[in-house]
């Protein structure tokens, strides 16, 4: 990764990631499992975008898998993190759109377990990104 970092831009995106994850937790507590899953996806998307923006490589799109692949051009992204991105990407559309399902509405298809797993996946991705960022900053300061 390059040594030119934008701490302010990283901070904006990672703050949004953490706030969105907190909102996902609130949705899970209320039983709004579809929204919890969606927001876990969003939190992870914001976190990966945080580091990409922070190193001057802003990347568009909403696929965590795609964003992590872009990040992997600069650093090694562990397989388990990539797998979590793929898991969360499955929540981007069907959690929100009625026509994603042939019958019923999105909230009928998601469970507390789905929400718990999505939140845990988002926590792991955010932690990975924050650890990566700290390592990057320590390398810049050395």
Secondary structure, DSSP 8 states (H G I E B T S, - for coil): --S---HHHHHHHHHHHHHHHHHHHHHHHHT-HHHHHHHHHHHHHHHHHHHHHHTT-----S-HHHHHHHHTTTS---HHHHHHHHHHHTTTTTTT-GGGSSSS-GGGG--HHHHHHHHHHHHHHHHHHHHHHHHHHHHHH-
